[in-house]
Amino acid sequence: MKQKFKVFTRTWWKVNKEWPNGLEPHMGRKKVIGYASSFEQAKQMCDEFNNNNNPGKLSRKAEFEAG
């Protein structure tokens, strides 16, 4: 049985005026963008998202996990 990978995005910062540059480290909620049947496919999906989307000041990026 092949292992499935969940591909998702999340932010790595939240706005907080009390912190330097107005940003506090914070792992945002995961938002699923798809599933992959192999490690290579999951990595490719993340690369495509990250290369075609501006992460913005909160640094939204794609990543994946088994499951």
N, CA, C and O atoms as a printed pandas DataFrame, in Angstrom:
     atom_number atom_name residue_name chain_id  residue_number  x_coord  y_coord  z_coord
0              1         N          MET        A               1    0.840   -1.191    0.000
1              2        CA          MET        A               1    0.000    0.000    0.000
2              3         C          MET        A               1    0.881    1.248    0.000
3              4         O          MET        A               1    1.794    1.371    0.817
4              5         N          LYS        A               2    0.605    2.162   -0.909
5              6        CA          LYS        A               2    1.398    3.386   -0.977
6              7         C          LYS        A               2    0.977    4.351    0.125
7              8         O          LYS        A               2   -0.193    4.446    0.494
8              9         N          GLN        A               3    1.968    5.054    0.627
9             10        CA          GLN        A               3    1.693    6.059    1.647
10            11         C          GLN        A               3    1.187    7.336    0.975
11            12         O          GLN        A               3    1.724    7.763   -0.047
12            13         N          LYS        A               4    0.163    7.932    1.551
13            14        CA          LYS        A               4   -0.345    9.194    1.017
14            15         C          LYS        A               4    0.263   10.353    1.781
15            16         O          LYS        A               4    0.633   10.229    2.949
16            17         N          PHE        A               5    0.355   11.473    1.104
17            18        CA          PHE        A               5    0.888   12.687    1.711
18            19         C          PHE        A               5   -0.145   13.804    1.595
19            20         O          PHE        A               5   -0.732   14.019    0.535
20            21         N          LYS        A               6   -0.352   14.503    2.695
21            22        CA          LYS        A               6   -1.260   15.643    2.708
22            23         C          LYS        A               6   -0.443   16.893    2.441
23            24         O          LYS        A               6    0.532   17.158    3.145
24            25         N          VAL        A               7   -0.828   17.668    1.428
25            26        CA          VAL        A               7   -0.139   18.901    1.046
26            27         C          VAL        A               7   -1.005   20.063    1.524
27            28         O          VAL        A               7   -2.210   20.100    1.274
28            29         N          PHE        A               8   -0.371   21.010    2.216
29            30        CA          PHE        A               8   -1.136   22.106    2.807
30            31         C          PHE        A               8   -0.298   23.381    2.845
31            32         O          PHE        A               8    0.917   23.359    2.647
32            33         N          THR        A               9   -0.981   24.483    3.103
33            34        CA          THR        A               9   -0.290   25.757    3.315
34            35         C          THR        A               9   -0.568   26.219    4.733
35            36         O          THR        A               9   -1.547   25.813    5.360
36            37         N          ARG        A              10    0.305   27.067    5.220
37            38        CA          ARG        A              10    0.076   27.764    6.479
38            39         C          ARG        A              10    1.039   28.932    6.567
39            40         O          ARG        A              10    2.049   28.984    5.866
40            41         N          THR        A              11    0.707   29.858    7.435
41            42        CA          THR        A              11    1.561   31.016    7.648
42            43         C          THR        A              11    2.503   30.727    8.818
43            44         O          THR        A              11    2.258   29.831    9.626
44            45         N          TRP        A              12    3.580   31.502    8.888
45            46        CA          TRP        A              12    4.576   31.320    9.946
46            47         C          TRP        A              12    4.696   32.530   10.862
47            48         O          TRP        A              12    5.508   32.530   11.787
48            49         N          TRP        A              13    3.889   33.563   10.611
49            50        CA          TRP        A              13    3.901   34.773   11.430
50            51         C          TRP        A              13    2.479   35.248   11.648
51            52         O          TRP        A              13    1.577   34.907   10.883
52            53         N          LYS        A              14    2.276   36.050   12.714
53            54        CA          LYS        A              14    1.015   36.760   12.886
54            55         C          LYS        A              14    1.337   38.200   13.254
55            56         O          LYS        A              14    2.393   38.498   13.811
56            57         N          VAL        A              15    0.411   39.075   12.934
57            58        CA          VAL        A              15    0.598   40.494   13.209
58            59         C          VAL        A              15    0.500   40.728   14.713
59            60         O          VAL        A              15   -0.459   40.308   15.360
60            61         N          ASN        A              16    1.522   41.414   15.265
61            62        CA          ASN        A              16    1.533   41.788   16.678
62            63         C          ASN        A              16    2.408   43.026   16.808
63            64         O          ASN        A              16    3.630   42.941   16.694
64            65         N          LYS        A              17    1.797   44.153   17.040
65            66        CA          LYS        A              17    2.525   45.425   17.095
66            67         C          LYS        A              17    3.558   45.486   18.210
67            68         O          LYS        A              17    4.444   46.340   18.180
68            69         N          GLU        A              18    3.462   44.601   19.188
69            70        CA          GLU        A              18    4.403   44.582   20.309
70            71         C          GLU        A              18    5.740   43.940   19.935
71            72         O          GLU        A              18    6.721   44.103   20.661
72            73         N          TRP        A              19    5.795   43.227   18.836
73            74        CA          TRP        A              19    6.999   42.524   18.406
74            75         C          TRP        A              19    7.772   43.365   17.397
75            76         O          TRP        A              19    7.197   44.218   16.722
76            77         N          PRO        A              20    9.097   43.117   17.294
77            78        CA          PRO        A              20    9.898   43.819   16.272
78            79         C          PRO        A              20    9.290   43.594   14.884
79            80         O          PRO        A              20    8.839   42.494   14.565
80            81         N          ASN        A              21    9.285   44.629   14.082
81            82        CA          ASN        A              21    8.716   44.591   12.724
82            83         C          ASN        A              21    7.215   44.305   12.712
83            84         O          ASN        A              21    6.629   44.114   11.646
84            85         N          GLY        A              22    6.585   44.274   13.903
85            86        CA          GLY        A              22    5.143   44.045   13.984
86            87         C          GLY        A              22    4.708   42.621   13.705
87            88         O          GLY        A              22    3.523   42.377   13.478
88            89         N          LEU        A              23    5.646   41.663   13.716
89            90        CA          LEU        A              23    5.326   40.265   13.443
90            91         C          LEU        A              23    5.817   39.355   14.558
91            92         O          LEU        A              23    6.956   39.469   15.011
92            93         N          GLU        A              24    4.956   38.461   14.989
93            94        CA          GLU        A              24    5.287   37.476   16.026
94            95         C          GLU        A              24    5.335   36.089   15.386
95            96         O          GLU        A              24    4.461   35.758   14.584
96            97         N          PRO        A              25    6.338   35.268   15.723
97            98        CA          PRO        A              25    6.367   33.905   15.188
98            99         C          PRO        A              25    5.093   33.161   15.591
99           100         O          PRO        A              25    4.690   33.187   16.754
100          101         N          HIS        A              26    4.469   32.501   14.622
101          102        CA          HIS        A              26    3.219   31.795   14.896
102          103         C          HIS        A              26    2.919   30.838   13.747
103          104         O          HIS        A              26    2.849   31.254   12.591
104          105         N          MET        A              27    2.741   29.556   14.066
105          106        CA          MET        A              27    2.365   28.574   13.048
106          107         C          MET        A              27    0.857   28.636   12.870
107          108         O          MET        A              27    0.105   28.316   13.791
108          109         N          GLY        A              28    0.409   29.052   11.676
109          110        CA          GLY        A              28   -1.014   29.167   11.397
110          111         C          GLY        A              28   -1.677   27.828   11.161
111          112         O          GLY        A              28   -1.027   26.783   11.112
112          113         N          ARG        A              29   -2.974   27.887   11.018
113          114        CA          ARG        A              29   -3.781   26.690   10.754
114          115         C          ARG        A              29   -3.427   26.125    9.382
115          116         O          ARG        A              29   -3.197   26.870    8.430
116          117         N          LYS        A              30   -3.387   24.795    9.297
117          118        CA          LYS        A              30   -3.110   24.119    8.024
118          119         C          LYS        A              30   -4.343   24.188    7.133
119          120         O          LYS        A              30   -5.461   23.935    7.584
120          121         N          LYS        A              31   -4.130   24.536    5.854
121          122        CA          LYS        A              31   -5.202   24.555    4.863
122          123         C          LYS        A              31   -4.810   23.595    3.742
123          124         O          LYS        A              31   -3.899   23.877    2.962
124          125         N          VAL        A              32   -5.497   22.472    3.669
125          126        CA          VAL        A              32   -5.168   21.415    2.708
126          127         C          VAL        A              32   -5.412   21.908    1.286
127          128         O          VAL        A              32   -6.468   22.455    0.972
128          129         N          ILE        A              33   -4.401   21.698    0.430
129          130        CA          ILE        A              33   -4.545   22.055   -0.984
130          131         C          ILE        A              33   -4.545   20.822   -1.882
131          132         O          ILE        A              33   -4.793   20.934   -3.083
132          133         N          GLY        A              34   -4.270   19.646   -1.315
133          134        CA          GLY        A              34   -4.308   18.426   -2.114
134          135         C          GLY        A              34   -3.625   17.258   -1.423
135          136         O          GLY        A              34   -3.115   17.374   -0.309
136          137         N          TYR        A              35   -3.633   16.129   -2.121
137          138        CA          TYR        A              35   -3.006   14.906   -1.625
138          139         C          TYR        A              35   -2.095   14.348   -2.707
139          140         O          TYR        A              35   -2.356   14.513   -3.898
140          141         N          ALA        A              36   -1.034   13.692   -2.287
141          142        CA          ALA        A              36   -0.079   13.090   -3.213
142          143         C          ALA        A              36    0.124   11.631   -2.832
143          144         O          ALA        A              36    0.000   11.263   -1.664
144          145         N          SER        A              37    0.437   10.806   -3.820
145          146        CA          SER        A              37    0.638    9.385   -3.560
146          147         C          SER        A              37    2.103    9.024   -3.360
147          148         O          SER        A              37    2.423    7.882   -3.033
148          149         N          SER        A              38    3.007   10.010   -3.557
149          150        CA          SER        A              38    4.433    9.737   -3.352
150          151         C          SER        A              38    5.121   10.977   -2.782
151          152         O          SER        A              38    4.612   12.093   -2.884
152          153         N          PHE        A              39    6.267   10.755   -2.193
153          154        CA          PHE        A              39    7.066   11.848   -1.646
154          155         C          PHE        A              39    7.421   12.835   -2.752
155          156         O          PHE        A              39    7.312   14.047   -2.570
156          157         N          GLU        A              40    7.845   12.313   -3.894
157          158        CA          GLU        A              40    8.251   13.161   -5.011
158          159         C          GLU        A              40    7.107   14.032   -5.513
159          160         O          GLU        A              40    7.301   15.208   -5.821
160          161         N          GLN        A              41    5.908   13.445   -5.594
161          162        CA          GLN        A              41    4.745   14.202   -6.049
162          163         C          GLN        A              41    4.388   15.291   -5.033
163          164         O          GLN        A              41    4.045   16.407   -5.424
164          165         N          ALA        A              42    4.464   14.983   -3.748
165          166        CA          ALA        A              42    4.168   15.975   -2.705
166          167         C          ALA        A              42    5.167   17.126   -2.769
167          168         O          ALA        A              42    4.788   18.292   -2.657
168          169         N          LYS        A              43    6.426   16.798   -2.947
169          170        CA          LYS        A              43    7.456   17.835   -3.055
170          171         C          LYS        A              43    7.214   18.710   -4.278
171          172         O          LYS        A              43    7.360   19.930   -4.208
172          173         N          GLN        A              44    6.848   18.098   -5.387
173          174        CA          GLN        A              44    6.576   18.854   -6.615
174          175         C          GLN        A              44    5.381   19.791   -6.416
175          176         O          GLN        A              44    5.413   20.933   -6.873
176          177         N          MET        A              45    4.335   19.323   -5.742
177          178        CA          MET        A              45    3.163   20.167   -5.486
178          179         C          MET        A              45    3.551   21.378   -4.641
179          180         O          MET        A              45    3.098   22.492   -4.902
180          181         N          CYS        A              46    4.386   21.159   -3.631
181          182        CA          CYS        A              46    4.851   22.264   -2.781
182          183         C          CYS        A              46    5.704   23.236   -3.583
183          184         O          CYS        A              46    5.523   24.450   -3.486
184          185         N          ASP        A              47    6.626   22.711   -4.367
185          186        CA          ASP        A              47    7.493   23.568   -5.185
186          187         C          ASP        A              47    6.665   24.430   -6.136
187          188         O          ASP        A              47    6.926   25.623   -6.284
188          189         N          GLU        A              48    5.659   23.817   -6.784
189          190        CA          GLU        A              48    4.807   24.567   -7.706
190          191         C          GLU        A              48    4.072   25.687   -6.983
191          192         O          GLU        A              48    4.032   26.818   -7.467
192          193         N          PHE        A              49    3.490   25.377   -5.826
193          194        CA          PHE        A              49    2.764   26.406   -5.079
194          195         C          PHE        A              49    3.713   27.525   -4.656
195          196         O          PHE        A              49    3.429   28.704   -4.866
196          197         N          ASN        A              50    4.837   27.144   -4.062
197          198        CA          ASN        A              50    5.763   28.145   -3.528
198          199         C          ASN        A              50    6.410   29.000   -4.619
199          200         O          ASN        A              50    6.731   30.165   -4.386
200          201         N          ASN        A              51    6.600   28.428   -5.804
201          202        CA          ASN        A              51    7.193   29.187   -6.910
202          203         C          ASN        A              51    6.191   30.103   -7.608
203          204         O          ASN        A              51    6.585   31.038   -8.306
204          205         N          ASN        A              52    4.899   29.840   -7.421
205          206        CA          ASN        A              52    3.871   30.597   -8.136
206          207         C          ASN        A              52    2.997   31.470   -7.233
207          208         O          ASN        A              52    2.049   32.096   -7.705
208          209         N          ASN        A              53    3.312   31.513   -5.948
209          210        CA          ASN        A              53    2.525   32.308   -5.015
210          211         C          ASN        A              53    3.448   33.135   -4.129
211          212         O          ASN        A              53    4.434   32.628   -3.593
212          213         N          ASN        A              54    3.117   34.402   -3.984
213          214        CA          ASN        A              54    3.880   35.289   -3.113
214          215         C          ASN        A              54    3.557   34.925   -1.658
215          216         O          ASN        A              54    2.384   34.895   -1.286
216          217         N          PRO        A              55    4.570   34.648   -0.829
217          218        CA          PRO        A              55    4.303   34.255    0.556
218          219         C          PRO        A              55    3.769   35.401    1.423
219          220         O          PRO        A              55    3.222   35.165    2.500
220          221         N          GLY        A              56    3.931   36.640    0.949
221          222        CA          GLY        A              56    3.437   37.774    1.715
222          223         C          GLY        A              56    4.191   37.967    3.017
223          224         O          GLY        A              56    5.122   37.222    3.324
224          225         N          LYS        A              57    3.786   38.969    3.776
225          226        CA          LYS        A              57    4.518   39.288    5.000
226          227         C          LYS        A              57    4.340   38.239    6.084
227          228         O          LYS        A              57    5.146   38.178    7.012
228          229         N          LEU        A              58    3.287   37.397    5.990
229          230        CA          LEU        A              58    3.083   36.347    6.998
230          231         C          LEU        A              58    3.748   35.033    6.602
231          232         O          LEU        A              58    3.675   34.051    7.341
232          233         N          SER        A              59    4.392   35.011    5.444
233          234        CA          SER        A              59    5.167   33.874    4.949
234          235         C          SER        A              59    4.321   32.606    4.789
235          236         O          SER        A              59    4.625   31.569    5.379
236          237         N          ARG        A              60    3.245   32.700    3.976
237          238        CA          ARG        A              60    2.427   31.511    3.682
238          239         C          ARG        A              60    3.175   30.646    2.685
239          240         O          ARG        A              60    3.532   31.096    1.596
240          241         N          LYS        A              61    3.406   29.396    3.071
241          242        CA          LYS        A              61    4.128   28.464    2.216
242          243         C          LYS        A              61    3.475   27.100    2.248
243          244         O          LYS        A              61    2.770   26.760    3.198
244          245         N          ALA        A              62    3.714   26.310    1.196
245          246        CA          ALA        A              62    3.206   24.947    1.126
246          247         C          ALA        A              62    4.223   23.994    1.747
247          248         O          ALA        A              62    5.435   24.188    1.657
248          249         N          GLU        A              63    3.686   22.971    2.370
249          250        CA          GLU        A              63    4.502   21.884    2.924
250          251         C          GLU        A              63    3.650   20.621    2.925
251          252         O          GLU        A              63    2.487   20.660    2.526
252          253         N          PHE        A              64    4.210   19.518    3.363
253          254        CA          PHE        A              64    3.445   18.275    3.351
254          255         C          PHE        A              64    3.836   17.382    4.521
255          256         O          PHE        A              64    4.882   17.546    5.149
256          257         N          GLU        A              65    2.936   16.423    4.785
257          258        CA          GLU        A              65    3.178   15.431    5.843
258          259         C          GLU        A              65    2.543   14.112    5.433
259          260         O          GLU        A              65    1.600   14.087    4.643
260          261         N          ALA        A              66    3.053   13.039    5.962
261          262        CA          ALA        A              66    2.471   11.726    5.697
262          263         C          ALA        A              66    1.100   11.652    6.358
263          264         O          ALA        A              66    0.894   12.167    7.457
264          265         N          GLY        A              67    0.189   11.017    5.681
265          266        CA          GLY        A              67   -1.120   10.850    6.294
266          267         C          GLY        A              67   -2.181   11.132    5.347
267          268         O          GLY        A              67   -3.359   11.041    5.695
